[in-house]
Amino acid sequence: MRTFPTGIWIKIERPSSRWRAGAGWNADAALPKRSGETACSGAAPRKRWLRSSQGFTYLELLLVVSLVGMVMALTVPRITLGNDLSATGRKFIGTIRALQRMAEVGQKPVKLYLDLDRGTYWAMVVDGQQERRPLDAAWASSLSFPEKTRVVEVQVRGVTRTYGVAELLFFPNGRLDPAMIYMTDGDHQALTLMLDHLTGNIRTLDRRPEPVRPQPIPDRIKVLLQGTSSRP
């Protein structure tokens, strides 16, 4: 079987009219014949696969694609969401989800500590009366928020902290402490994470949440309360 170099091929049909010997170019002599093939003036036109002189080899195509890729890498600006507040919030939400799964899989409570002064956080597994580091190597040491990100306020179980260390507890049944985490960055952007203690859902706000105002007590309830307090 005859072989040809790799490339782009086109199908051409050999013309039926041939020049005769002595009158011009002989196509039967110019084209190579296969074994067992004889020249016959009355035979039907034969089809051959020939390589186009304008085709490209795989090596040429690979070289062009590589050059285009290098040019795009140098000219197209890279878009990164490294340390902005939204990326930090998404990463921290992933951390909360991971700690929820850790408590459920290990069937032991997990505590998340937030140091508002240093901008660090770490996790501990509650094992009876003691606490230990998780087996995951990612929690072998404390983790830090990006330099521009600052945790301004943390509210857990109704207790608000703006400094010191705040604690957030994850339970083996999938629940967690009701909490609100408010953070900002150097561009004065705000992000608030609202954690639902029953469903474990996390709601995000791009502002500081309004303080919850106590509902007024109806007058009929006040009368009942006053009557109860006046009894001996």
C-alpha positions in Angstrom: 0.0 0.0 0.0 1.3 3.4 -0.9 1.6 6.0 1.9 1.7 9.8 1.8 2.7 12.5 4.3 0.0 13.8 6.7 -1.8 16.8 5.4 -4.9 18.1 3.7 -6.1 16.0 0.8 -8.4 16.7 -2.1 -10.0 14.4 -4.6 -9.4 15.1 -8.3 -10.6 13.3 -11.3 -8.3 12.3 -14.0 -9.4 13.7 -17.4 -10.7 11.1 -19.9 -8.9 12.7 -22.8 -5.2 11.9 -22.9 -2.5 13.2 -25.1 -1.1 10.6 -27.4 2.5 9.7 -27.5 4.3 12.0 -29.9 1.5 14.6 -29.7 2.0 15.8 -26.2 2.2 14.7 -22.6 1.2 11.2 -21.8 -0.8 11.1 -18.6 -0.5 7.3 -18.3 3.2 7.5 -18.2 3.2 10.5 -15.8 1.0 8.9 -13.1 2.5 5.9 -11.4 0.6 2.7 -11.8 -0.4 0.2 -9.1 0.6 -3.4 -9.4 -1.6 -5.2 -12.0 -2.8 -2.0 -13.6 -2.5 -1.6 -17.3 -3.0 1.4 -19.5 -6.1 1.2 -21.6 -7.3 4.0 -23.8 -10.9 3.0 -23.5 -10.9 2.5 -19.7 -13.1 4.6 -17.4 -11.6 7.6 -15.8 -9.6 6.8 -12.6 -9.8 8.7 -9.4 -6.7 9.4 -7.3 -6.0 11.0 -4.0 -3.3 13.6 -4.3 -1.9 15.9 -1.7 -2.7 19.6 -2.2 0.3 21.8 -2.4 -1.6 24.4 -0.3 -2.3 22.0 2.7 -0.9 22.3 6.2 0.8 19.5 8.2 -0.1 18.9 11.9 3.3 20.3 12.9 2.5 23.6 11.1 -1.0 23.8 12.7 0.4 23.1 16.2 3.1 25.8 15.7 0.4 28.4 14.7 -1.8 27.5 17.7 1.1 27.8 20.1 2.1 31.2 18.8 -1.5 32.5 19.0 -1.7 31.2 22.6 1.5 33.0 23.6 0.4 36.3 22.1 -3.0 36.1 23.9 -1.3 35.3 27.2 0.9 38.5 26.8 -1.8 40.8 25.6 -5.1 39.8 27.3 -5.2 41.1 30.9 -5.6 38.5 33.6 -8.8 38.8 35.7 -8.3 37.7 39.3 -10.6 37.8 42.3 -7.8 37.1 44.8 -8.3 39.2 47.9 -11.4 41.3 47.3 -14.2 41.1 49.8 -16.6 39.0 47.7 -14.0 36.4 47.1 -13.1 36.4 50.8 -16.8 36.0 51.7 -17.2 33.0 49.3 -14.1 31.4 50.7 -15.3 31.9 54.3 -18.7 30.5 53.5 -16.9 27.4 52.1 -15.1 27.2 55.4 -18.3 27.2 57.4 -19.8 24.5 55.1 -16.6 22.4 55.6 -16.9 22.7 59.4 -20.6 21.7 59.3 -19.6 18.5 57.4 -16.8 17.9 59.8 -19.2 18.0 62.8 -21.7 15.7 61.0 -19.2 13.1 59.8 -17.2 13.0 63.1 -20.3 13.2 65.2 -18.5 15.7 67.5 -19.1 19.4 68.0 -16.7 21.7 66.2 -15.8 25.2 67.4 -14.7 28.1 65.1 -12.7 30.8 66.9 -12.5 34.3 65.3 -9.9 36.7 66.6 -11.2 40.1 65.7 -8.0 41.9 66.7 -5.5 39.8 64.8 -7.8 38.9 61.9 -7.2 35.1 62.3 -9.5 32.1 62.8 -9.0 28.5 63.7 -11.1 25.4 64.4 -11.2 22.9 67.3 -13.0 19.6 67.8 -14.8 19.3 71.1 -14.0 15.9 72.5 -15.7 15.6 75.9 -14.2 18.2 78.2 -11.2 18.8 75.9 -10.6 20.4 72.6 -8.1 19.2 69.9 -7.1 20.3 66.5 -8.9 18.6 63.5 -7.1 15.8 61.7 -7.2 17.8 58.5 -3.8 19.3 57.9 -5.4 22.5 56.6 -6.3 23.3 60.3 -2.9 22.5 61.7 -2.4 26.2 62.4 -4.4 29.4 62.5 -5.6 30.9 59.2 -5.6 34.6 58.4 -8.0 36.9 56.5 -6.6 38.9 53.6 -4.7 42.0 54.8 -7.4 44.5 53.6 -10.3 42.4 55.1 -11.3 43.2 58.6 -14.0 41.4 60.7 -15.6 44.4 62.4 -18.4 42.7 64.4 -19.5 39.2 65.3 -22.8 38.4 67.0 -23.3 34.9 68.3 -26.4 33.8 70.4 -27.3 37.5 70.9 -23.9 38.5 72.2 -22.1 41.1 70.2 -18.3 41.3 70.0 -16.2 44.0 68.3 -12.9 42.9 69.7 -11.3 39.8 71.3 -12.2 36.3 70.3 -15.7 35.1 69.3 -16.8 31.5 69.3 -19.1 29.7 66.8 -20.3 26.2 67.6 -21.3 23.6 65.0 -23.4 20.6 66.2 -23.3 17.0 64.9 -26.9 17.2 63.8 -26.1 19.9 61.2 -27.2 22.9 63.3 -25.0 25.8 64.4 -25.1 28.8 66.6 -27.2 31.7 65.2 -24.6 34.2 64.2 -24.0 37.4 62.2 -20.5 38.2 60.9 -19.9 41.7 59.6 -16.7 42.5 57.6 -15.3 45.3 55.6 -12.3 46.0 53.4 -10.0 48.9 52.5 -12.4 50.1 49.8 -15.1 50.7 52.3 -17.2 47.8 51.0 -19.3 45.8 53.5 -20.3 42.2 53.6 -22.5 40.5 56.2 -23.1 36.8 56.7 -26.3 35.8 58.4 -26.3 32.2 59.7 -29.5 30.4 60.4 -29.1 28.1 63.4 -32.0 25.7 62.4 -31.5 25.2 58.7 -27.8 26.1 58.5 -28.5 28.4 55.6 -26.2 31.4 55.1 -27.6 34.7 53.8 -25.3 37.5 52.5 -25.9 41.2 52.6 -23.8 44.0 51.0 -24.4 46.3 54.0 -24.6 46.3 57.7 -27.9 44.8 58.9 -30.3 47.0 60.8 -30.5 46.3 64.5 -33.5 44.2 65.4 -36.0 46.4 67.2 -38.1 44.8 70.0 -41.8 44.5 69.1 -44.1 46.6 71.2 -46.2 44.7 73.8 -49.9 45.1 73.2 -51.9 46.8 75.9 -54.0 43.7 76.7 -50.8 41.7 77.3 -49.5 44.5 79.5 -52.7 44.3 81.7 -52.2 40.6 82.0 -48.5 41.0 83.0 -49.3 43.7 85.5 -52.1 41.5 87.0 -49.7 38.6 87.3 -47.0 40.7 88.9 -49.4 42.2 91.5 -50.4 38.7 92.8 -48.8 37.8 96.2 
